């Protein structure tokens, strides 16, 4: 059973940076698509960034040029580097994964919630002005 554990959240001032990490276990990390989503109070969960098994990435327009997703295959960990943070980035950030069956590798870095099967518990990011 795949398990995801996020870390790295916290409180920063605007223009600051944070790096989130998502440790993957219980499956084949190298086959998986990994993604980050976020949910602010009273709002729906939205996709932020995704990376496929081959390193292809996709970003929400609101974070392009500021956030960068990466994966460390040696550590079975996905990262989200967040720079130039703004108060609108305040939310709970969730890690998600999709692991194909059989011998397939995930080649679509989707950022829609329905694409992913496994989810972490979330980590809070708060940005003050």
CNS distance restraints for C-alpha pairs under 8 A (distance, minus, plus):
assign (resid   1 and name CA) (resid  26 and name CA) 5.08 0.50 0.50
assign (resid   1 and name CA) (resid  27 and name CA) 6.75 0.50 0.50
assign (resid   2 and name CA) (resid  24 and name CA) 7.08 0.50 0.50
assign (resid   2 and name CA) (resid  25 and name CA) 5.60 0.50 0.50
assign (resid   2 and name CA) (resid  26 and name CA) 4.30 0.50 0.50
assign (resid   2 and name CA) (resid  27 and name CA) 5.43 0.50 0.50
assign (resid   2 and name CA) (resid 118 and name CA) 6.75 0.50 0.50
assign (resid   3 and name CA) (resid  24 and name CA) 5.94 0.50 0.50
assign (resid   3 and name CA) (resid  25 and name CA) 5.22 0.50 0.50
assign (resid   3 and name CA) (resid  26 and name CA) 6.03 0.50 0.50
assign (resid   3 and name CA) (resid 118 and name CA) 7.31 0.50 0.50
assign (resid   3 and name CA) (resid 119 and name CA) 7.68 0.50 0.50
assign (resid   3 and name CA) (resid 120 and name CA) 7.19 0.50 0.50
assign (resid   4 and name CA) (resid  22 and name CA) 6.26 0.50 0.50
assign (resid   4 and name CA) (resid  23 and name CA) 5.62 0.50 0.50
assign (resid   4 and name CA) (resid  24 and name CA) 4.90 0.50 0.50
assign (resid   4 and name CA) (resid  25 and name CA) 6.59 0.50 0.50
assign (resid   4 and name CA) (resid  95 and name CA) 6.93 0.50 0.50
assign (resid   4 and name CA) (resid  96 and name CA) 7.39 0.50 0.50
assign (resid   4 and name CA) (resid 118 and name CA) 7.48 0.50 0.50
assign (resid   4 and name CA) (resid 119 and name CA) 6.36 0.50 0.50
assign (resid   4 and name CA) (resid 120 and name CA) 4.77 0.50 0.50
assign (resid   4 and name CA) (resid 121 and name CA) 7.83 0.50 0.50
assign (resid   5 and name CA) (resid  22 and name CA) 5.36 0.50 0.50
assign (resid   5 and name CA) (resid  23 and name CA) 5.13 0.50 0.50
assign (resid   5 and name CA) (resid  24 and name CA) 6.84 0.50 0.50
assign (resid   5 and name CA) (resid  95 and name CA) 7.75 0.50 0.50
assign (resid   5 and name CA) (resid 120 and name CA) 5.60 0.50 0.50
assign (resid   5 and name CA) (resid 121 and name CA) 7.05 0.50 0.50
assign (resid   6 and name CA) (resid  20 and name CA) 7.02 0.50 0.50
assign (resid   6 and name CA) (resid  21 and name CA) 5.53 0.50 0.50
assign (resid   6 and name CA) (resid  22 and name CA) 4.39 0.50 0.50
assign (resid   6 and name CA) (resid  23 and name CA) 6.47 0.50 0.50
assign (resid   6 and name CA) (resid  94 and name CA) 7.31 0.50 0.50
assign (resid   6 and name CA) (resid  95 and name CA) 6.60 0.50 0.50
assign (resid   6 and name CA) (resid 120 and name CA) 6.46 0.50 0.50
assign (resid   6 and name CA) (resid 121 and name CA) 7.21 0.50 0.50
assign (resid   6 and name CA) (resid 122 and name CA) 6.23 0.50 0.50
assign (resid   6 and name CA) (resid 123 and name CA) 6.25 0.50 0.50
assign (resid   7 and name CA) (resid  20 and name CA) 5.76 0.50 0.50
assign (resid   7 and name CA) (resid  21 and name CA) 5.22 0.50 0.50
assign (resid   7 and name CA) (resid  22 and name CA) 6.49 0.50 0.50
assign (resid   7 and name CA) (resid 123 and name CA) 6.41 0.50 0.50
assign (resid   8 and name CA) (resid  18 and name CA) 7.06 0.50 0.50
assign (resid   8 and name CA) (resid  19 and name CA) 5.86 0.50 0.50
assign (resid   8 and name CA) (resid  20 and name CA) 4.48 0.50 0.50
assign (resid   8 and name CA) (resid  21 and name CA) 6.09 0.50 0.50
assign (resid   8 and name CA) (resid 123 and name CA) 7.39 0.50 0.50
assign (resid   9 and name CA) (resid  18 and name CA) 7.07 0.50 0.50
assign (resid   9 and name CA) (resid  19 and name CA) 7.49 0.50 0.50
assign (resid   9 and name CA) (resid  20 and name CA) 6.17 0.50 0.50
assign (resid   9 and name CA) (resid 123 and name CA) 5.34 0.50 0.50
assign (resid   9 and name CA) (resid 124 and name CA) 5.29 0.50 0.50
assign (resid   9 and name CA) (resid 125 and name CA) 5.07 0.50 0.50
assign (resid  10 and name CA) (resid  18 and name CA) 7.72 0.50 0.50
assign (resid  10 and name CA) (resid 124 and name CA) 6.17 0.50 0.50
assign (resid  10 and name CA) (resid 125 and name CA) 5.07 0.50 0.50
assign (resid  10 and name CA) (resid 126 and name CA) 6.22 0.50 0.50
assign (resid  11 and name CA) (resid 125 and name CA) 5.98 0.50 0.50
assign (resid  11 and name CA) (resid 126 and name CA) 4.61 0.50 0.50
assign (resid  11 and name CA) (resid 127 and name CA) 5.85 0.50 0.50
assign (resid  11 and name CA) (resid 128 and name CA) 7.61 0.50 0.50
assign (resid  12 and name CA) (resid  16 and name CA) 5.94 0.50 0.50
assign (resid  12 and name CA) (resid  17 and name CA) 7.32 0.50 0.50
assign (resid  12 and name CA) (resid  18 and name CA) 7.86 0.50 0.50
assign (resid  12 and name CA) (resid 126 and name CA) 6.37 0.50 0.50
assign (resid  12 and name CA) (resid 127 and name CA) 5.06 0.50 0.50
assign (resid  12 and name CA) (resid 128 and name CA) 6.38 0.50 0.50
assign (resid  13 and name CA) (resid  85 and name CA) 7.69 0.50 0.50
assign (resid  13 and name CA) (resid  86 and name CA) 7.95 0.50 0.50
assign (resid  13 and name CA) (resid 127 and name CA) 5.30 0.50 0.50
assign (resid  13 and name CA) (resid 128 and name CA) 4.72 0.50 0.50
assign (resid  13 and name CA) (resid 129 and name CA) 5.96 0.50 0.50
assign (resid  14 and name CA) (resid  84 and name CA) 6.89 0.50 0.50
assign (resid  14 and name CA) (resid  85 and name CA) 5.34 0.50 0.50
assign (resid  14 and name CA) (resid  86 and name CA) 4.94 0.50 0.50
assign (resid  14 and name CA) (resid  87 and name CA) 6.42 0.50 0.50
assign (resid  14 and name CA) (resid 127 and name CA) 5.82 0.50 0.50
assign (resid  14 and name CA) (resid 128 and name CA) 5.70 0.50 0.50
assign (resid  14 and name CA) (resid 129 and name CA) 5.22 0.50 0.50
assign (resid  15 and name CA) (resid  83 and name CA) 6.90 0.50 0.50
assign (resid  15 and name CA) (resid  84 and name CA) 3.99 0.50 0.50
assign (resid  15 and name CA) (resid  85 and name CA) 4.83 0.50 0.50
assign (resid  15 and name CA) (resid  86 and name CA) 6.32 0.50 0.50
assign (resid  16 and name CA) (resid  83 and name CA) 6.23 0.50 0.50
assign (resid  16 and name CA) (resid  84 and name CA) 5.52 0.50 0.50
assign (resid  16 and name CA) (resid  85 and name CA) 5.49 0.50 0.50
assign (resid  17 and name CA) (resid  81 and name CA) 7.53 0.50 0.50
assign (resid  17 and name CA) (resid  82 and name CA) 5.40 0.50 0.50
assign (resid  17 and name CA) (resid  83 and name CA) 4.42 0.50 0.50
assign (resid  17 and name CA) (resid  84 and name CA) 6.21 0.50 0.50
assign (resid  17 and name CA) (resid  85 and name CA) 6.19 0.50 0.50
assign (resid  18 and name CA) (resid  81 and name CA) 6.22 0.50 0.50
assign (resid  18 and name CA) (resid  82 and name CA) 5.24 0.50 0.50
assign (resid  18 and name CA) (resid  83 and name CA) 6.76 0.50 0.50
assign (resid  19 and name CA) (resid  79 and name CA) 6.80 0.50 0.50
assign (resid  19 and name CA) (resid  80 and name CA) 5.59 0.50 0.50
assign (resid  19 and name CA) (resid  81 and name CA) 4.45 0.50 0.50
assign (resid  19 and name CA) (resid  82 and name CA) 5.92 0.50 0.50
assign (resid  20 and name CA) (resid  79 and name CA) 5.49 0.50 0.50
assign (resid  20 and name CA) (resid  80 and name CA) 4.97 0.50 0.50
assign (resid  20 and name CA) (resid  81 and name CA) 6.44 0.50 0.50
assign (resid  20 and name CA) (resid  82 and name CA) 7.90 0.50 0.50
assign (resid  21 and name CA) (resid  77 and name CA) 6.60 0.50 0.50
assign (resid  21 and name CA) (resid  78 and name CA) 5.75 0.50 0.50
assign (resid  21 and name CA) (resid  79 and name CA) 4.47 0.50 0.50
assign (resid  21 and name CA) (resid  80 and name CA) 6.48 0.50 0.50
assign (resid  22 and name CA) (resid  77 and name CA) 5.34 0.50 0.50
assign (resid  22 and name CA) (resid  78 and name CA) 5.07 0.50 0.50
assign (resid  22 and name CA) (resid  79 and name CA) 6.24 0.50 0.50
assign (resid  22 and name CA) (resid  95 and name CA) 6.26 0.50 0.50
assign (resid  23 and name CA) (resid  75 and name CA) 7.77 0.50 0.50
assign (resid  23 and name CA) (resid  76 and name CA) 6.08 0.50 0.50
assign (resid  23 and name CA) (resid  77 and name CA) 4.50 0.50 0.50
assign (resid  23 and name CA) (resid  78 and name CA) 6.69 0.50 0.50
assign (resid  24 and name CA) (resid  29 and name CA) 6.69 0.50 0.50
assign (resid  24 and name CA) (resid  76 and name CA) 5.46 0.50 0.50
assign (resid  24 and name CA) (resid  77 and name CA) 5.82 0.50 0.50
assign (resid  24 and name CA) (resid  78 and name CA) 7.85 0.50 0.50
assign (resid  25 and name CA) (resid  29 and name CA) 7.52 0.50 0.50
assign (resid  25 and name CA) (resid  76 and name CA) 7.26 0.50 0.50
assign (resid  27 and name CA) (resid  99 and name CA) 7.64 0.50 0.50
assign (resid  28 and name CA) (resid  32 and name CA) 6.87 0.50 0.50
assign (resid  28 and name CA) (resid  99 and name CA) 7.29 0.50 0.50
assign (resid  29 and name CA) (resid  73 and name CA) 7.21 0.50 0.50
assign (resid  29 and name CA) (resid  76 and name CA) 5.91 0.50 0.50
assign (resid  29 and name CA) (resid  99 and name CA) 7.70 0.50 0.50
assign (resid  30 and name CA) (resid  53 and name CA) 5.93 0.50 0.50
assign (resid  30 and name CA) (resid  73 and name CA) 6.48 0.50 0.50
assign (resid  30 and name CA) (resid  76 and name CA) 7.89 0.50 0.50
assign (resid  30 and name CA) (resid 105 and name CA) 7.78 0.50 0.50
assign (resid  31 and name CA) (resid  53 and name CA) 5.40 0.50 0.50
assign (resid  31 and name CA) (resid  99 and name CA) 6.10 0.50 0.50
assign (resid  31 and name CA) (resid 100 and name CA) 6.87 0.50 0.50
assign (resid  31 and name CA) (resid 104 and name CA) 7.09 0.50 0.50
assign (resid  31 and name CA) (resid 105 and name CA) 4.46 0.50 0.50
assign (resid  31 and name CA) (resid 106 and name CA) 5.80 0.50 0.50
assign (resid  32 and name CA) (resid  52 and name CA) 6.66 0.50 0.50
assign (resid  32 and name CA) (resid  53 and name CA) 5.56 0.50 0.50
assign (resid  32 and name CA) (resid  97 and name CA) 6.35 0.50 0.50
assign (resid  32 and name CA) (resid  98 and name CA) 5.41 0.50 0.50
assign (resid  32 and name CA) (resid  99 and name CA) 4.43 0.50 0.50
assign (resid  32 and name CA) (resid 100 and name CA) 6.81 0.50 0.50
assign (resid  32 and name CA) (resid 105 and name CA) 6.57 0.50 0.50
assign (resid  32 and name CA) (resid 106 and name CA) 5.45 0.50 0.50
assign (resid  33 and name CA) (resid  50 and name CA) 7.13 0.50 0.50
assign (resid  33 and name CA) (resid  51 and name CA) 5.76 0.50 0.50
assign (resid  33 and name CA) (resid  52 and name CA) 4.30 0.50 0.50
assign (resid  33 and name CA) (resid  53 and name CA) 5.65 0.50 0.50
assign (resid  33 and name CA) (resid  97 and name CA) 5.56 0.50 0.50
assign (resid  33 and name CA) (resid  98 and name CA) 5.20 0.50 0.50
assign (resid  33 and name CA) (resid  99 and name CA) 6.62 0.50 0.50
assign (resid  33 and name CA) (resid 106 and name CA) 5.45 0.50 0.50
assign (resid  33 and name CA) (resid 107 and name CA) 7.24 0.50 0.50
assign (resid  33 and name CA) (resid 108 and name CA) 7.22 0.50 0.50
assign (resid  33 and name CA) (resid 109 and name CA) 6.24 0.50 0.50
assign (resid  34 and name CA) (resid  50 and name CA) 5.65 0.50 0.50
assign (resid  34 and name CA) (resid  51 and name CA) 5.42 0.50 0.50
assign (resid  34 and name CA) (resid  52 and name CA) 6.44 0.50 0.50
assign (resid  34 and name CA) (resid  78 and name CA) 6.93 0.50 0.50
assign (resid  34 and name CA) (resid  95 and name CA) 7.31 0.50 0.50
assign (resid  34 and name CA) (resid  96 and name CA) 5.78 0.50 0.50
assign (resid  34 and name CA) (resid  97 and name CA) 4.57 0.50 0.50
assign (resid  34 and name CA) (resid  98 and name CA) 6.70 0.50 0.50
assign (resid  34 and name CA) (resid 109 and name CA) 7.57 0.50 0.50
assign (resid  35 and name CA) (resid  47 and name CA) 7.70 0.50 0.50
assign (resid  35 and name CA) (resid  48 and name CA) 7.51 0.50 0.50
assign (resid  35 and name CA) (resid  49 and name CA) 5.58 0.50 0.50
assign (resid  35 and name CA) (resid  50 and name CA) 3.99 0.50 0.50
assign (resid  35 and name CA) (resid  51 and name CA) 6.25 0.50 0.50
assign (resid  35 and name CA) (resid  95 and name CA) 5.80 0.50 0.50
assign (resid  35 and name CA) (resid  96 and name CA) 5.16 0.50 0.50
assign (resid  35 and name CA) (resid  97 and name CA) 6.31 0.50 0.50
assign (resid  35 and name CA) (resid 109 and name CA) 7.66 0.50 0.50
assign (resid  35 and name CA) (resid 110 and name CA) 7.88 0.50 0.50
assign (resid  35 and name CA) (resid 111 and name CA) 6.84 0.50 0.50
assign (resid  36 and name CA) (resid  47 and name CA) 6.36 0.50 0.50
assign (resid  36 and name CA) (resid  48 and name CA) 5.50 0.50 0.50
assign (resid  36 and name CA) (resid  49 and name CA) 5.35 0.50 0.50
assign (resid  36 and name CA) (resid  50 and name CA) 6.31 0.50 0.50
assign (resid  36 and name CA) (resid  80 and name CA) 7.56 0.50 0.50
assign (resid  36 and name CA) (resid  93 and name CA) 6.72 0.50 0.50
assign (resid  36 and name CA) (resid  94 and name CA) 5.62 0.50 0.50
assign (resid  36 and name CA) (resid  95 and name CA) 4.71 0.50 0.50
assign (resid  36 and name CA) (resid  96 and name CA) 6.20 0.50 0.50
assign (resid  36 and name CA) (resid 111 and name CA) 7.92 0.50 0.50
assign (resid  37 and name CA) (resid  45 and name CA) 6.56 0.50 0.50
assign (resid  37 and name CA) (resid  46 and name CA) 5.46 0.50 0.50
assign (resid  37 and name CA) (resid  47 and name CA) 4.37 0.50 0.50
assign (resid  37 and name CA) (resid  48 and name CA) 5.08 0.50 0.50
assign (resid  37 and name CA) (resid  49 and name CA) 7.13 0.50 0.50
assign (resid  37 and name CA) (resid  93 and name CA) 5.64 0.50 0.50
assign (resid  37 and name CA) (resid  94 and name CA) 5.08 0.50 0.50
assign (resid  37 and name CA) (resid  95 and name CA) 6.41 0.50 0.50
assign (resid  37 and name CA) (resid  96 and name CA) 7.54 0.50 0.50
assign (resid  37 and name CA) (resid 111 and name CA) 7.73 0.50 0.50
assign (resid  37 and name CA) (resid 113 and name CA) 7.98 0.50 0.50
assign (resid  38 and name CA) (resid  45 and name CA) 5.54 0.50 0.50
assign (resid  38 and name CA) (resid  46 and name CA) 5.51 0.50 0.50
assign (resid  38 and name CA) (resid  47 and name CA) 6.57 0.50 0.50
assign (resid  38 and name CA) (resid  48 and name CA) 6.79 0.50 0.50
assign (resid  38 and name CA) (resid  91 and name CA) 5.81 0.50 0.50
assign (resid  38 and name CA) (resid  92 and name CA) 5.40 0.50 0.50
assign (resid  38 and name CA) (resid  93 and name CA) 4.24 0.50 0.50
assign (resid  38 and name CA) (resid  94 and name CA) 5.84 0.50 0.50
assign (resid  39 and name CA) (resid  43 and name CA) 6.26 0.50 0.50
assign (resid  39 and name CA) (resid  44 and name CA) 6.02 0.50 0.50
assign (resid  39 and name CA) (resid  45 and name CA) 4.39 0.50 0.50
assign (resid  39 and name CA) (resid  46 and name CA) 6.35 0.50 0.50
assign (resid  39 and name CA) (resid  91 and name CA) 5.23 0.50 0.50
assign (resid  39 and name CA) (resid  92 and name CA) 5.31 0.50 0.50
assign (resid  39 and name CA) (resid  93 and name CA) 6.59 0.50 0.50
assign (resid  40 and name CA) (resid  44 and name CA) 7.36 0.50 0.50
assign (resid  40 and name CA) (resid  45 and name CA) 7.47 0.50 0.50
assign (resid  40 and name CA) (resid  90 and name CA) 6.60 0.50 0.50
assign (resid  40 and name CA) (resid  91 and name CA) 4.27 0.50 0.50
assign (resid  40 and name CA) (resid  92 and name CA) 6.35 0.50 0.50
assign (resid  41 and name CA) (resid  91 and name CA) 7.21 0.50 0.50
assign (resid  45 and name CA) (resid 113 and name CA) 7.73 0.50 0.50
assign (resid  46 and name CA) (resid 111 and name CA) 7.87 0.50 0.50
assign (resid  46 and name CA) (resid 112 and name CA) 7.40 0.50 0.50
assign (resid  46 and name CA) (resid 113 and name CA) 7.45 0.50 0.50
assign (resid  47 and name CA) (resid  59 and name CA) 7.92 0.50 0.50
assign (resid  47 and name CA) (resid  60 and name CA) 6.59 0.50 0.50
assign (resid  47 and name CA) (resid 111 and name CA) 4.68 0.50 0.50
assign (resid  47 and name CA) (resid 112 and name CA) 5.87 0.50 0.50
assign (resid  47 and name CA) (resid 113 and name CA) 6.96 0.50 0.50
assign (resid  48 and name CA) (resid  59 and name CA) 5.78 0.50 0.50
assign (resid  48 and name CA) (resid  60 and name CA) 5.11 0.50 0.50
assign (resid  48 and name CA) (resid  63 and name CA) 7.04 0.50 0.50
assign (resid  48 and name CA) (resid 111 and name CA) 6.71 0.50 0.50
assign (resid  49 and name CA) (resid  57 and name CA) 7.18 0.50 0.50
assign (resid  49 and name CA) (resid  58 and name CA) 5.56 0.50 0.50
assign (resid  49 and name CA) (resid  59 and name CA) 4.38 0.50 0.50
assign (resid  49 and name CA) (resid  60 and name CA) 6.29 0.50 0.50
assign (resid  49 and name CA) (resid  68 and name CA) 7.71 0.50 0.50
assign (resid  49 and name CA) (resid  69 and name CA) 6.41 0.50 0.50
assign (resid  49 and name CA) (resid 111 and name CA) 6.30 0.50 0.50
assign (resid  50 and name CA) (resid  57 and name CA) 5.49 0.50 0.50
assign (resid  50 and name CA) (resid  58 and name CA) 5.30 0.50 0.50
assign (resid  50 and name CA) (resid  59 and name CA) 6.65 0.50 0.50
assign (resid  50 and name CA) (resid  69 and name CA) 6.78 0.50 0.50
assign (resid  50 and name CA) (resid 109 and name CA) 4.98 0.50 0.50
assign (resid  50 and name CA) (resid 110 and name CA) 6.17 0.50 0.50
assign (resid  50 and name CA) (resid 111 and name CA) 5.97 0.50 0.50
assign (resid  51 and name CA) (resid  55 and name CA) 5.81 0.50 0.50
assign (resid  51 and name CA) (resid  56 and name CA) 5.45 0.50 0.50
assign (resid  51 and name CA) (resid  57 and name CA) 4.39 0.50 0.50
assign (resid  51 and name CA) (resid  58 and name CA) 6.66 0.50 0.50
assign (resid  51 and name CA) (resid  69 and name CA) 6.76 0.50 0.50
assign (resid  51 and name CA) (resid  70 and name CA) 6.99 0.50 0.50
assign (resid  51 and name CA) (resid  71 and name CA) 7.76 0.50 0.50
assign (resid  51 and name CA) (resid 108 and name CA) 7.91 0.50 0.50
assign (resid  51 and name CA) (resid 109 and name CA) 4.95 0.50 0.50
assign (resid  51 and name CA) (resid 110 and name CA) 7.99 0.50 0.50
assign (resid  52 and name CA) (resid  56 and name CA) 5.30 0.50 0.50
assign (resid  52 and name CA) (resid  57 and name CA) 6.52 0.50 0.50
assign (resid  52 and name CA) (resid 106 and name CA) 5.84 0.50 0.50
assign (resid  52 and name CA) (resid 107 and name CA) 5.23 0.50 0.50
assign (resid  52 and name CA) (resid 108 and name CA) 5.77 0.50 0.50
assign (resid  52 and name CA) (resid 109 and name CA) 4.80 0.50 0.50
assign (resid  53 and name CA) (resid 105 and name CA) 6.18 0.50 0.50
assign (resid  53 and name CA) (resid 106 and name CA) 5.48 0.50 0.50
assign (resid  53 and name CA) (resid 107 and name CA) 5.98 0.50 0.50
assign (resid  54 and name CA) (resid 107 and name CA) 6.68 0.50 0.50
assign (resid  55 and name CA) (resid  70 and name CA) 7.72 0.50 0.50
assign (resid  55 and name CA) (resid  71 and name CA) 7.90 0.50 0.50
assign (resid  56 and name CA) (resid 107 and name CA) 7.66 0.50 0.50
assign (resid  56 and name CA) (resid 108 and name CA) 7.77 0.50 0.50
assign (resid  56 and name CA) (resid 109 and name CA) 6.55 0.50 0.50
assign (resid  57 and name CA) (resid  69 and name CA) 7.40 0.50 0.50
assign (resid  57 and name CA) (resid 109 and name CA) 5.74 0.50 0.50
assign (resid  58 and name CA) (resid 109 and name CA) 5.91 0.50 0.50
assign (resid  58 and name CA) (resid 110 and name CA) 6.98 0.50 0.50
assign (resid  58 and name CA) (resid 111 and name CA) 7.25 0.50 0.50
assign (resid  59 and name CA) (resid  63 and name CA) 6.68 0.50 0.50
assign (resid  59 and name CA) (resid  64 and name CA) 5.97 0.50 0.50
assign (resid  59 and name CA) (resid 111 and name CA) 7.58 0.50 0.50
assign (resid  60 and name CA) (resid  64 and name CA) 6.42 0.50 0.50
assign (resid  60 and name CA) (resid 111 and name CA) 7.80 0.50 0.50
assign (resid  63 and name CA) (resid  67 and name CA) 5.61 0.50 0.50
assign (resid  66 and name CA) (resid  82 and name CA) 6.14 0.50 0.50
assign (resid  66 and name CA) (resid  83 and name CA) 5.13 0.50 0.50
assign (resid  66 and name CA) (resid  84 and name CA) 6.06 0.50 0.50
assign (resid  66 and name CA) (resid  85 and name CA) 7.66 0.50 0.50
assign (resid  67 and name CA) (resid  80 and name CA) 6.75 0.50 0.50
assign (resid  67 and name CA) (resid  81 and name CA) 5.51 0.50 0.50
assign (resid  67 and name CA) (resid  82 and name CA) 4.49 0.50 0.50
assign (resid  67 and name CA) (resid  83 and name CA) 6.01 0.50 0.50
assign (resid  68 and name CA) (resid  80 and name CA) 5.66 0.50 0.50
assign (resid  68 and name CA) (resid  81 and name CA) 5.09 0.50 0.50
assign (resid  68 and name CA) (resid  82 and name CA) 6.65 0.50 0.50
assign (resid  69 and name CA) (resid  78 and name CA) 7.26 0.50 0.50
assign (resid  69 and name CA) (resid  79 and name CA) 5.64 0.50 0.50
assign (resid  69 and name CA) (resid  80 and name CA) 4.56 0.50 0.50
assign (resid  69 and name CA) (resid  81 and name CA) 6.36 0.50 0.50
assign (resid  70 and name CA) (resid  78 and name CA) 5.74 0.50 0.50
assign (resid  70 and name CA) (resid  79 and name CA) 5.25 0.50 0.50
assign (resid  70 and name CA) (resid  80 and name CA) 6.59 0.50 0.50
assign (resid  71 and name CA) (resid  76 and name CA) 7.54 0.50 0.50
assign (resid  71 and name CA) (resid  77 and name CA) 5.82 0.50 0.50
assign (resid  71 and name CA) (resid  78 and name CA) 4.24 0.50 0.50
assign (resid  71 and name CA) (resid  79 and name CA) 6.03 0.50 0.50
assign (resid  72 and name CA) (resid  76 and name CA) 5.91 0.50 0.50
assign (resid  72 and name CA) (resid  77 and name CA) 5.30 0.50 0.50
assign (resid  72 and name CA) (resid  78 and name CA) 6.20 0.50 0.50
assign (resid  72 and name CA) (resid  79 and name CA) 7.95 0.50 0.50
assign (resid  73 and name CA) (resid  77 and name CA) 6.73 0.50 0.50
assign (resid  85 and name CA) (resid  89 and name CA) 6.48 0.50 0.50
assign (resid  85 and name CA) (resid 127 and name CA) 6.77 0.50 0.50
assign (resid  86 and name CA) (resid  90 and name CA) 7.71 0.50 0.50
assign (resid  86 and name CA) (resid 127 and name CA) 6.11 0.50 0.50
assign (resid  86 and name CA) (resid 128 and name CA) 7.55 0.50 0.50
assign (resid  86 and name CA) (resid 129 and name CA) 7.38 0.50 0.50
assign (resid  87 and name CA) (resid 126 and name CA) 7.33 0.50 0.50
assign (resid  87 and name CA) (resid 127 and name CA) 4.67 0.50 0.50
assign (resid  87 and name CA) (resid 128 and name CA) 5.54 0.50 0.50
assign (resid  87 and name CA) (resid 129 and name CA) 6.14 0.50 0.50
assign (resid  88 and name CA) (resid 127 and name CA) 7.61 0.50 0.50
assign (resid  89 and name CA) (resid 125 and name CA) 7.55 0.50 0.50
assign (resid  89 and name CA) (resid 126 and name CA) 7.42 0.50 0.50
assign (resid  89 and name CA) (resid 127 and name CA) 6.71 0.50 0.50
assign (resid  90 and name CA) (resid 124 and name CA) 7.84 0.50 0.50
assign (resid  90 and name CA) (resid 125 and name CA) 5.40 0.50 0.50
assign (resid  90 and name CA) (resid 126 and name CA) 4.56 0.50 0.50
assign (resid  90 and name CA) (resid 127 and name CA) 5.47 0.50 0.50
assign (resid  91 and name CA) (resid 124 and name CA) 6.10 0.50 0.50
assign (resid  91 and name CA) (resid 125 and name CA) 5.53 0.50 0.50
assign (resid  91 and name CA) (resid 126 and name CA) 6.60 0.50 0.50
assign (resid  92 and name CA) (resid 122 and name CA) 5.87 0.50 0.50
assign (resid  92 and name CA) (resid 123 and name CA) 5.40 0.50 0.50
assign (resid  92 and name CA) (resid 124 and name CA) 4.36 0.50 0.50
assign (resid  92 and name CA) (resid 125 and name CA) 5.99 0.50 0.50
assign (resid  93 and name CA) (resid 122 and name CA) 5.23 0.50 0.50
assign (resid  93 and name CA) (resid 123 and name CA) 5.26 0.50 0.50
assign (resid  93 and name CA) (resid 124 and name CA) 6.17 0.50 0.50
assign (resid  93 and name CA) (resid 125 and name CA) 6.94 0.50 0.50
assign (resid  94 and name CA) (resid 119 and name CA) 6.88 0.50 0.50
assign (resid  94 and name CA) (resid 120 and name CA) 5.80 0.50 0.50
assign (resid  94 and name CA) (resid 121 and name CA) 6.59 0.50 0.50
assign (resid  94 and name CA) (resid 122 and name CA) 4.34 0.50 0.50
assign (resid  94 and name CA) (resid 123 and name CA) 6.60 0.50 0.50
assign (resid  95 and name CA) (resid 119 and name CA) 5.84 0.50 0.50
assign (resid  95 and name CA) (resid 120 and name CA) 5.29 0.50 0.50
assign (resid  95 and name CA) (resid 121 and name CA) 7.95 0.50 0.50
assign (resid  95 and name CA) (resid 122 and name CA) 6.90 0.50 0.50
assign (resid  96 and name CA) (resid 116 and name CA) 6.10 0.50 0.50
assign (resid  96 and name CA) (resid 117 and name CA) 7.29 0.50 0.50
assign (resid  96 and name CA) (resid 118 and name CA) 5.48 0.50 0.50
assign (resid  96 and name CA) (resid 119 and name CA) 4.47 0.50 0.50
assign (resid  96 and name CA) (resid 120 and name CA) 6.38 0.50 0.50
assign (resid  97 and name CA) (resid 116 and name CA) 5.49 0.50 0.50
assign (resid  97 and name CA) (resid 117 and name CA) 6.33 0.50 0.50
assign (resid  97 and name CA) (resid 118 and name CA) 5.27 0.50 0.50
assign (resid  97 and name CA) (resid 119 and name CA) 6.69 0.50 0.50
assign (resid  98 and name CA) (resid 106 and name CA) 7.37 0.50 0.50
assign (resid  98 and name CA) (resid 115 and name CA) 7.08 0.50 0.50
assign (resid  98 and name CA) (resid 116 and name CA) 4.90 0.50 0.50
assign (resid  98 and name CA) (resid 117 and name CA) 5.62 0.50 0.50
assign (resid  98 and name CA) (resid 118 and name CA) 6.63 0.50 0.50
assign (resid  99 and name CA) (resid 105 and name CA) 7.63 0.50 0.50
assign (resid  99 and name CA) (resid 106 and name CA) 6.75 0.50 0.50
assign (resid 100 and name CA) (resid 104 and name CA) 5.76 0.50 0.50
assign (resid 100 and name CA) (resid 105 and name CA) 6.12 0.50 0.50
assign (resid 100 and name CA) (resid 106 and name CA) 6.06 0.50 0.50
assign (resid 110 and name CA) (resid 115 and name CA) 6.72 0.50 0.50
assign (resid 111 and name CA) (resid 115 and name CA) 7.53 0.50 0.50
assign (resid 112 and name CA) (resid 116 and name CA) 7.80 0.50 0.50
